[in-house]
């Protein structure tokens, strides 16, 4: 069995090649990490955005599964997508794999991945990454502003772009306006393509933006990880 892992800053998403999948929260204590998987695993492939943790992760994986472990990193080119960064390793592997998966399935794309951070990237019709935005995600923004002003934390997603008539409603509308505005600003700069949302708050942001032809792709990073694994094993760029 092949196990694939998308390891974010607070959550691990996993998928087996028999179709089983799931997710779990983590607190970056990887030395004691145990994944909720009982099936025998022969290969484990993972992509992680958590810095300085690969050794601890791989030791935990090898201890639990006693299998070969492979880490996928950002590359200059993969499956027809070309990285625009002069220093390739500066691009987060989650952004990179999301772009690869989106281009493979939809062609020219604007990819909006809204999790702990919210990233927006444009891949043109030739597969070239043309740039993007990186912003705090909804939770990060909310934690930051409520911590700074010393108010009790409100956890519900914003529901309206209407101007707020209280501190909480004004914060909610302001956060929503920032993220929706960033997507709209991007759409004004690109030549076309499919608008693809992903991430824990991706469906909410899709509905908030209101673009009729936009879509939500649930496991975009894991799909990119599968593509990377297949190309690496096949010896393809």
C-alpha positions in Angstrom: 0.0 0.0 0.0 1.2 3.5 -0.8 0.5 6.3 1.7 0.6 10.0 0.7 0.7 12.8 3.3 0.1 16.5 2.9 1.5 18.0 6.1 0.5 21.6 6.8 1.2 23.8 9.8 -1.7 22.5 11.8 -3.2 19.6 9.9 -2.1 16.4 8.2 -4.2 15.0 5.3 -3.5 11.4 4.3 -4.6 9.2 1.5 -3.9 5.5 0.6 -3.9 4.2 -2.9 -6.9 2.1 -2.1 -8.9 5.3 -1.8 -9.1 5.5 2.0 -8.3 9.0 3.3 -8.6 11.2 6.3 -7.1 14.1 8.2 -5.9 14.9 11.7 -4.7 18.0 13.6 -1.1 18.1 14.9 0.9 20.3 17.2 4.3 19.8 15.5 5.3 17.2 18.0 6.4 14.8 15.4 8.5 12.6 17.6 5.4 11.2 19.2 3.3 11.3 16.0 1.1 8.2 15.2 -1.1 8.2 12.2 -4.6 6.6 12.4 -3.8 4.0 9.7 -3.8 0.2 10.3 -3.2 -1.0 6.7 0.3 -2.2 5.9 2.3 0.5 4.1 5.2 -0.3 1.7 5.9 3.3 0.6 5.2 6.6 2.2 5.4 9.9 0.2 5.0 13.2 1.9 5.1 16.9 1.3 5.5 19.3 4.3 5.6 23.0 4.9 6.7 22.7 8.5 10.3 23.8 8.7 13.2 21.9 10.4 11.1 18.9 11.1 11.8 16.4 8.3 14.2 14.2 10.4 11.7 13.8 13.3 8.8 13.1 10.8 10.7 10.5 8.9 11.8 8.7 12.1 8.2 8.6 13.3 7.0 7.3 9.9 9.7 4.6 9.8 9.0 3.5 13.3 5.2 3.2 12.7 5.3 1.7 9.2 8.8 0.2 8.7 8.6 1.3 5.0 10.5 3.4 2.5 9.9 7.1 3.1 10.2 9.7 0.3 9.9 13.5 0.6 8.7 15.6 -2.3 10.1 19.1 -2.6 9.5 22.1 -4.9 11.3 21.7 -8.2 12.1 23.9 -11.2 9.7 22.0 -13.4 7.2 19.3 -13.0 4.5 17.8 -15.3 4.5 20.8 -17.6 4.5 23.5 -14.9 7.5 25.8 -14.7 8.5 27.5 -11.4 8.9 31.3 -11.7 11.0 31.7 -8.5 14.7 32.4 -9.0 15.3 30.4 -5.8 13.1 27.4 -6.3 13.2 26.3 -2.6 11.6 29.5 -1.5 8.3 28.4 -2.9 6.2 26.3 -0.5 5.8 22.8 -1.7 2.0 22.9 -1.0 1.6 25.9 -3.4 3.8 24.1 -6.0 1.9 20.8 -5.9 -1.5 22.6 -6.0 -0.4 24.4 -9.1 0.8 21.2 -10.7 -2.4 19.4 -10.0 -4.6 22.3 -11.2 -2.7 22.7 -14.4 -2.8 18.9 -15.1 -6.6 18.8 -14.6 -7.8 22.3 -15.7 -5.0 23.9 -17.8 -4.6 27.6 -17.3 -5.7 28.3 -13.7 -5.9 30.7 -10.9 -5.4 28.7 -7.7 -6.7 30.0 -4.4 -5.6 27.8 -1.5 -7.2 29.2 1.7 -5.9 27.5 4.9 -3.6 28.8 7.6 -2.3 31.1 4.9 -4.2 32.1 1.8 -2.3 31.9 -1.4 -3.3 32.9 -4.9 -1.3 31.8 -7.9 -1.7 32.1 -11.7 -0.5 29.4 -14.0 -0.8 30.4 -17.7 -1.8 28.3 -20.7 1.8 27.3 -21.3 2.3 26.0 -17.7 4.4 29.0 -16.6 3.8 30.2 -13.0 3.2 34.0 -13.5 3.2 35.0 -9.9 0.8 35.2 -7.0 -0.2 36.6 -3.6 0.5 35.2 0.0 -1.7 36.5 2.8 -2.8 35.4 6.3 -5.7 33.0 6.2 -9.0 33.6 8.0 -8.0 32.0 11.3 -4.6 33.7 11.3 -6.1 37.1 10.7 -8.8 36.6 13.3 -6.3 35.4 16.0 -4.0 38.3 15.3 -6.6 41.1 15.6 -8.5 39.6 18.6 -5.2 39.0 20.4 -4.1 42.6 19.7 -7.3 44.2 20.8 -7.9 41.9 23.8 -11.4 40.7 22.9 -12.8 37.2 23.2 -12.0 35.2 20.1 -14.9 34.7 17.7 -14.7 31.5 15.6 -17.6 31.7 13.1 -16.8 32.4 9.5 -17.8 35.8 8.2 -21.2 35.8 6.4 -21.5 39.2 4.7 -19.5 42.0 3.0 -22.0 44.5 4.5 -20.3 47.2 6.6 -20.3 46.1 10.2 -22.3 47.8 12.9 -20.3 46.4 15.8 -16.7 45.6 16.4 -17.1 41.9 15.8 -19.2 42.4 12.6 -16.8 45.0 11.3 -13.8 42.7 11.8 -15.7 39.8 10.1 -16.7 42.0 7.1 -13.2 43.5 6.9 -11.5 40.0 6.8 -13.9 38.8 4.2 -13.5 42.0 2.1 -9.7 41.5 2.2 -9.7 38.0 0.9 -12.5 38.5 -1.7 -10.8 41.7 -2.8 -7.5 39.8 -3.3 -9.2 37.2 -5.5 -11.0 39.9 -7.6 -7.7 41.9 -7.9 -6.0 38.7 -9.3 -8.8 38.1 -11.8 -8.3 41.6 -13.1 -4.6 40.8 -13.9 -4.8 37.4 -15.6 -5.7 36.5 -19.1 -8.2 33.7 -18.3 -8.3 30.2 -17.0 -10.2 28.2 -14.4 -10.6 29.7 -10.9 -9.9 26.8 -8.5 -10.3 27.0 -4.7 -8.8 24.6 -2.2 -8.0 24.4 1.5 -10.0 24.4 4.7 -11.7 27.8 4.0 -11.7 27.4 0.2 -15.4 26.5 -0.1 -16.4 29.4 2.0 -14.2 31.8 0.0 -15.6 30.4 -3.3 -19.1 31.1 -2.2 -18.1 34.6 -0.9 -16.4 35.5 -4.2 -19.4 34.5 -6.2 -17.7 33.7 -9.6 -20.1 31.5 -11.5 -17.6 29.2 -13.1 -15.3 28.7 -10.1 -14.9 25.3 -8.5 -13.6 23.7 -5.3 -11.0 20.9 -5.5 -10.9 19.0 -2.2 -7.5 17.2 -2.3 -5.5 19.5 -4.7 -2.1 19.1 -2.9 -2.5 15.4 -2.5 -3.3 15.1 -6.2 -0.2 17.1 -7.0 1.8 14.7 -4.7 0.5 11.7 -6.7 1.6 13.4 -9.9 5.0 14.1 -8.4 5.4 10.5 -7.2 4.5 9.1 -10.6 6.9 11.4 -12.5 9.7 10.6 -10.0 9.2 6.9 -10.3 8.9 7.2 -14.1 12.0 9.3 -14.4 10.1 12.2 -16.0 10.7 15.9 -15.4 
